[in-house]
Amino acid sequence: MLHLDNEFHLNRQTGLLSRVLERGTRAVQSLFRSIVFTFAPIVVEMAIVCATLNALFNSAVVGVVITTFVAYVMWTERCASTALVLWCA
């Protein structure tokens, strides 16, 4: 911001720039938090469960678990999208 021209500062656009940068920072933090605390643990848990089931039973059981998980994720996403459309309408 220090290297911007004098006209920029006289028009008081520094507050706008600060808000845009702050929103971007919050968006990156939110994305990082979602990945680290939601998606990564799910992937690790699924890997451990699938490895355990494969060792105790066979790959058919692992296939059923993965298929069920994928179907649940797709169903949840569809319900969330439908709820969002209904709520926003």
The 8 nearest C-alpha neighbors of each residue, nearest first, counted from 0:
[[1, 2, 3, 13, 16, 8, 4, 17],
 [0, 2, 3, 4, 8, 5, 13, 7],
 [3, 1, 0, 4, 5, 7, 8, 6],
 [4, 2, 0, 1, 7, 5, 8, 6],
 [5, 3, 6, 7, 2, 8, 1, 0],
 [4, 6, 8, 7, 9, 3, 10, 2],
 [7, 5, 9, 8, 4, 10, 3, 11],
 [6, 8, 10, 5, 9, 4, 12, 3],
 [7, 9, 11, 5, 10, 6, 12, 13],
 [10, 8, 6, 11, 7, 5, 12, 4],
 [9, 11, 7, 8, 12, 6, 13, 5],
 [12, 10, 8, 9, 13, 7, 14, 15],
 [11, 13, 15, 14, 10, 7, 8, 16],
 [14, 12, 16, 15, 11, 17, 8, 0],
 [15, 13, 17, 16, 12, 18, 11, 19],
 [16, 14, 18, 12, 17, 13, 19, 11],
 [15, 17, 13, 19, 14, 18, 20, 12],
 [16, 18, 14, 20, 15, 19, 21, 13],
 [19, 17, 21, 15, 20, 16, 22, 14],
 [18, 20, 16, 22, 21, 17, 23, 15],
 [19, 21, 23, 17, 18, 22, 16, 24],
 [22, 20, 18, 24, 23, 19, 17, 25],
 [23, 21, 25, 19, 24, 20, 26, 18],
 [22, 24, 26, 20, 21, 25, 19, 27],
 [23, 25, 21, 27, 22, 26, 20, 28],
 [24, 26, 28, 22, 23, 27, 29, 21],
 [27, 25, 23, 29, 28, 24, 22, 30],
 [26, 28, 30, 24, 29, 25, 31, 23],
 [29, 27, 25, 31, 26, 30, 32, 24],
 [28, 30, 32, 26, 27, 31, 25, 33],
 [29, 31, 27, 33, 32, 28, 26, 34],
 [30, 32, 28, 34, 33, 29, 35, 27],
 [33, 31, 29, 35, 30, 34, 36, 28],
 [34, 32, 30, 37, 31, 36, 35, 29],
 [33, 35, 38, 31, 32, 37, 36, 39],
 [36, 34, 32, 39, 33, 37, 31, 38],
 [35, 37, 33, 32, 34, 38, 40, 39],
 [38, 36, 33, 34, 39, 40, 35, 41],
 [37, 39, 34, 41, 40, 42, 35, 36],
 [38, 40, 42, 41, 35, 37, 34, 43],
 [41, 39, 43, 42, 38, 37, 44, 36],
 [42, 40, 44, 38, 39, 43, 45, 37],
 [41, 43, 45, 39, 40, 44, 46, 38],
 [44, 42, 40, 46, 41, 45, 39, 47],
 [43, 45, 41, 47, 46, 42, 40, 48],
 [46, 44, 48, 42, 47, 43, 49, 41],
 [45, 47, 43, 49, 44, 48, 50, 42],
 [48, 46, 44, 50, 45, 49, 51, 43],
 [49, 47, 45, 51, 50, 46, 52, 44],
 [48, 50, 52, 46, 51, 47, 61, 45],
 [51, 49, 53, 47, 48, 52, 46, 54],
 [52, 50, 54, 48, 53, 49, 47, 55],
 [53, 51, 55, 49, 54, 56, 50, 48],
 [52, 54, 57, 50, 56, 58, 51, 55],
 [53, 55, 51, 52, 56, 50, 57, 49],
 [56, 54, 52, 53, 51, 57, 50, 60],
 [55, 57, 53, 52, 54, 60, 58, 59],
 [58, 56, 53, 59, 60, 54, 55, 52],
 [57, 59, 61, 60, 53, 62, 56, 52],
 [60, 58, 62, 61, 57, 63, 56, 53],
 [59, 61, 63, 62, 58, 57, 64, 56],
 [62, 60, 58, 64, 59, 63, 49, 65],
 [61, 63, 59, 65, 60, 64, 66, 58],
 [62, 64, 60, 66, 61, 65, 67, 59],
 [65, 63, 61, 67, 62, 66, 68, 60],
 [64, 66, 68, 62, 67, 63, 69, 61],
 [67, 65, 63, 69, 68, 64, 62, 70],
 [66, 68, 70, 64, 65, 69, 63, 71],
 [67, 69, 65, 71, 66, 70, 64, 72],
 [68, 70, 72, 66, 71, 67, 65, 73],
 [71, 69, 67, 73, 68, 72, 74, 66],
 [72, 70, 74, 68, 69, 73, 75, 67],
 [73, 71, 69, 75, 74, 70, 76, 68],
 [72, 74, 76, 70, 71, 75, 77, 69],
 [75, 73, 71, 77, 76, 72, 70, 78],
 [74, 76, 78, 72, 77, 73, 71, 79],
 [77, 75, 79, 73, 74, 78, 80, 72],
 [76, 78, 74, 80, 75, 79, 81, 73],
 [79, 77, 81, 75, 80, 76, 82, 74],
 [78, 80, 76, 82, 81, 77, 75, 83],
 [81, 79, 83, 77, 78, 82, 76, 84],
 [82, 80, 78, 84, 83, 79, 77, 85],
 [81, 83, 79, 85, 80, 84, 86, 78],
 [82, 84, 86, 80, 81, 85, 87, 79],
 [83, 85, 81, 87, 82, 86, 88, 80],
 [86, 84, 82, 88, 83, 87, 81, 80],
 [85, 87, 83, 84, 88, 82, 81, 80],
 [88, 86, 84, 85, 83, 82, 81, 80],
 [87, 85, 86, 84, 83, 82, 81, 80]]
